[in-house]
């Protein structure tokens, strides 16, 4: 397999160029996804230097040349894996917090989900790598922008949904949360702290992010009572 030349895995059909091009793009996206799926656990377990391109190819049932075709270098594949895993974690974090009914429960669900995963530490390795490989920095930058943007939208939605009073703007809250998560998790990993200890430290540093708006609830209850009395009188 190592002797294969770098080339696109599928050739366009002469009979239907547009259909063939779409099929080629679809197959390309599928192969990229398979390579990312195979590489992520290997990188997590062995690190960048301990993982060979041939190992990843074997795990994905692919050729090493396909890795260099789609990602150019092992370092680029590593960074893309780390960025994808962080966004997956962000999605899982938001889903875990959807059932929260109070600001305290919301923050706890976020912190508990983030600290139960090694995705933040994985991403931090990618951040370190981009210091020496500035060509990989744009992917990290886009990932961080998306992380904060989606986090801010999710938080703003919860605040509006439950009538909470946010102590900070949604964008500021999202950026603060992830900055604290990265800092606490990296320090904790270096000191061998458990996920439970990391979660407790995150909650301590974050403090309150929002408060239940009891005044809004009072207005809502009063409005319902007034409507009920009006109906009874009618």
TORBA-161896 format. One record per residue (C-alpha): residue number from 0; residue in one letter; x, y, z. Coordinates in steps of 0.05 Angstrom, whole numbers, plus 5000, padded with zeros to 4 digits. Layout:
{NUM,"a",{X,Y,Z}}
...
This chain:
{0,"x",{5000,5000,5000}}
{1,"x",{5057,5048,5014}}
{2,"x",{5077,5047,4941}}
{3,"x",{5011,5076,4916}}
{4,"x",{5016,5144,4884}}
{5,"x",{4975,5202,4910}}
{6,"x",{4912,5208,4868}}
{7,"x",{4837,5220,4874}}
{8,"x",{4803,5156,4895}}
{9,"x",{4750,5159,4841}}
{10,"x",{4750,5183,4769}}
{11,"x",{4692,5221,4737}}
{12,"x",{4649,5182,4689}}
{13,"x",{4651,5205,4617}}
{14,"x",{4576,5190,4609}}
{15,"x",{4550,5239,4660}}
{16,"x",{4603,5289,4683}}
{17,"x",{4559,5327,4733}}
{18,"x",{4534,5264,4766}}
{19,"x",{4604,5234,4768}}
{20,"x",{4632,5298,4798}}
{21,"x",{4579,5297,4853}}
{22,"x",{4593,5223,4866}}
{23,"x",{4667,5238,4870}}
{24,"x",{4656,5295,4920}}
{25,"x",{4610,5251,4961}}
{26,"x",{4660,5194,4962}}
{27,"x",{4714,5243,4980}}
{28,"x",{4675,5269,5040}}
{29,"x",{4662,5198,5062}}
{30,"x",{4735,5179,5058}}
{31,"x",{4757,5241,5095}}
{32,"x",{4707,5224,5150}}
{33,"x",{4732,5152,5154}}
{34,"x",{4803,5176,5160}}
{35,"x",{4785,5225,5215}}
{36,"x",{4746,5171,5252}}
{37,"x",{4805,5124,5249}}
{38,"x",{4858,5176,5267}}
{39,"x",{4824,5208,5327}}
{40,"x",{4828,5149,5376}}
{41,"x",{4899,5134,5354}}
{42,"x",{4922,5205,5365}}
{43,"x",{4887,5207,5433}}
{44,"x",{4920,5143,5455}}
{45,"x",{4990,5150,5425}}
{46,"x",{4998,5224,5411}}
{47,"x",{5023,5255,5346}}
{48,"x",{5093,5227,5347}}
{49,"x",{5070,5157,5368}}
{50,"x",{5021,5150,5310}}
{51,"x",{5045,5132,5241}}
{52,"x",{5008,5147,5176}}
{53,"x",{5009,5072,5161}}
{54,"x",{4974,5058,5228}}
{55,"x",{4918,5106,5210}}
{56,"x",{4912,5078,5140}}
{57,"x",{4907,5007,5167}}
{58,"x",{4854,5028,5218}}
{59,"x",{4813,5061,5163}}
{60,"x",{4825,5004,5112}}
{61,"x",{4855,5057,5066}}
{62,"x",{4921,5072,5032}}
{63,"x",{4973,5118,5064}}
{64,"x",{4971,5158,4999}}
{65,"x",{4898,5175,5012}}
{66,"x",{4917,5208,5077}}
{67,"x",{4968,5253,5042}}
{68,"x",{4918,5266,4986}}
{69,"x",{4863,5291,5032}}
{70,"x",{4904,5322,5089}}
{71,"x",{4975,5332,5059}}
{72,"x",{5010,5319,5126}}
{73,"x",{5000,5280,5190}}
{74,"x",{5002,5345,5229}}
{75,"x",{4944,5374,5188}}
{76,"x",{4904,5311,5201}}
{77,"x",{4919,5316,5276}}
{78,"x",{4895,5388,5279}}
{79,"x",{4831,5373,5240}}
{80,"x",{4816,5314,5286}}
{81,"x",{4825,5357,5348}}
{82,"x",{4782,5413,5320}}
{83,"x",{4726,5365,5301}}
{84,"x",{4727,5330,5369}}
{85,"x",{4722,5397,5404}}
{86,"x",{4661,5417,5364}}
{87,"x",{4630,5349,5377}}
{88,"x",{4642,5360,5451}}
{89,"x",{4610,5429,5447}}
{90,"x",{4548,5399,5415}}
{91,"x",{4544,5345,5468}}
{92,"x",{4552,5397,5522}}
{93,"x",{4495,5439,5496}}
{94,"x",{4450,5377,5490}}
{95,"x",{4467,5357,5562}}
{96,"x",{4446,5426,5588}}
{97,"x",{4379,5428,5551}}
{98,"x",{4343,5395,5609}}
{99,"x",{4368,5445,5661}}
{100,"x",{4313,5485,5694}}
{101,"x",{4357,5532,5736}}
{102,"x",{4420,5571,5720}}
{103,"x",{4458,5529,5771}}
{104,"x",{4437,5464,5739}}
{105,"x",{4454,5492,5670}}
{106,"x",{4525,5511,5690}}
{107,"x",{4535,5445,5726}}
{108,"x",{4513,5405,5665}}
{109,"x",{4561,5443,5621}}
{110,"x",{4620,5434,5668}}
{111,"x",{4606,5361,5681}}
{112,"x",{4602,5344,5607}}
{113,"x",{4664,5382,5588}}
{114,"x",{4708,5353,5643}}
{115,"x",{4686,5282,5629}}
{116,"x",{4720,5284,5561}}
{117,"x",{4793,5290,5539}}
{118,"x",{4773,5331,5477}}
{119,"x",{4795,5397,5508}}
{120,"x",{4865,5369,5523}}
{121,"x",{4867,5340,5453}}
{122,"x",{4851,5409,5424}}
{123,"x",{4904,5442,5468}}
{124,"x",{4956,5398,5435}}
{125,"x",{4933,5423,5368}}
{126,"x",{4939,5495,5393}}
{127,"x",{5011,5481,5413}}
{128,"x",{5025,5450,5345}}
{129,"x",{5000,5511,5307}}
{130,"x",{5053,5554,5341}}
{131,"x",{5104,5519,5297}}
{132,"x",{5057,5508,5238}}
{133,"x",{5023,5573,5223}}
{134,"x",{4993,5544,5159}}
{135,"x",{4947,5503,5205}}
{136,"x",{4925,5563,5247}}
{137,"x",{4865,5584,5203}}
{138,"x",{4829,5518,5218}}
{139,"x",{4839,5529,5293}}
{140,"x",{4815,5601,5286}}
{141,"x",{4752,5580,5250}}
{142,"x",{4739,5526,5302}}
{143,"x",{4744,5575,5359}}
{144,"x",{4699,5626,5324}}
{145,"x",{4647,5572,5313}}
{146,"x",{4654,5547,5384}}
{147,"x",{4640,5615,5413}}
{148,"x",{4585,5632,5363}}
{149,"x",{4546,5569,5374}}
{150,"x",{4558,5571,5449}}
{151,"x",{4531,5642,5453}}
{152,"x",{4469,5625,5413}}
{153,"x",{4455,5564,5457}}
{154,"x",{4463,5604,5521}}
{155,"x",{4420,5662,5496}}
{156,"x",{4366,5612,5477}}
{157,"x",{4365,5581,5546}}
{158,"x",{4363,5649,5580}}
{159,"x",{4304,5671,5537}}
{160,"x",{4269,5604,5544}}
{161,"x",{4271,5603,5620}}
{162,"x",{4268,5678,5634}}
{163,"x",{4335,5679,5668}}
{164,"x",{4374,5743,5680}}
{165,"x",{4443,5734,5650}}
{166,"x",{4499,5768,5688}}
{167,"x",{4540,5776,5624}}
{168,"x",{4527,5781,5550}}
{169,"x",{4519,5713,5516}}
{170,"x",{4583,5721,5475}}
{171,"x",{4622,5740,5537}}
{172,"x",{4593,5682,5576}}
{173,"x",{4611,5632,5522}}
{174,"x",{4683,5658,5515}}
{175,"x",{4692,5658,5590}}
{176,"x",{4665,5587,5597}}
{177,"x",{4713,5558,5546}}
{178,"x",{4772,5598,5570}}
{179,"x",{4760,5571,5640}}
{180,"x",{4749,5500,5614}}
{181,"x",{4815,5500,5575}}
{182,"x",{4854,5529,5633}}
{183,"x",{4825,5485,5688}}
{184,"x",{4830,5421,5647}}
{185,"x",{4902,5432,5625}}
{186,"x",{4924,5447,5695}}
{187,"x",{4884,5388,5722}}
{188,"x",{4913,5339,5671}}
{189,"x",{4983,5361,5690}}
{190,"x",{4968,5348,5763}}
{191,"x",{4930,5283,5752}}
{192,"x",{4863,5309,5778}}
{193,"x",{4800,5268,5768}}
{194,"x",{4741,5292,5724}}
{195,"x",{4702,5304,5789}}
{196,"x",{4756,5350,5815}}
{197,"x",{4761,5386,5749}}
{198,"x",{4685,5397,5749}}
{199,"x",{4686,5424,5820}}
{200,"x",{4742,5472,5802}}
{201,"x",{4706,5496,5740}}
{202,"x",{4643,5510,5780}}
{203,"x",{4683,5547,5832}}
{204,"x",{4717,5592,5781}}
{205,"x",{4655,5604,5739}}
{206,"x",{4610,5622,5797}}
{207,"x",{4541,5647,5777}}
{208,"x",{4530,5661,5703}}
{209,"x",{4456,5676,5708}}
{210,"x",{4400,5682,5759}}
{211,"x",{4328,5660,5758}}
{212,"x",{4285,5720,5743}}
{213,"x",{4234,5712,5799}}
{214,"x",{4204,5780,5782}}
{215,"x",{4186,5756,5713}}
{216,"x",{4154,5694,5742}}
{217,"x",{4115,5737,5790}}
{218,"x",{4089,5780,5734}}
{219,"x",{4070,5717,5695}}
{220,"x",{4032,5688,5755}}
{221,"x",{3997,5754,5769}}
{222,"x",{3977,5758,5696}}
{223,"x",{3947,5689,5698}}
{224,"x",{3909,5703,5762}}
{225,"x",{3881,5768,5734}}
{226,"x",{3859,5732,5671}}
{227,"x",{3827,5677,5713}}
{228,"x",{3789,5728,5756}}
{229,"x",{3765,5764,5694}}
{230,"x",{3738,5700,5665}}
{231,"x",{3702,5683,5730}}
{232,"x",{3670,5752,5733}}
{233,"x",{3648,5746,5661}}
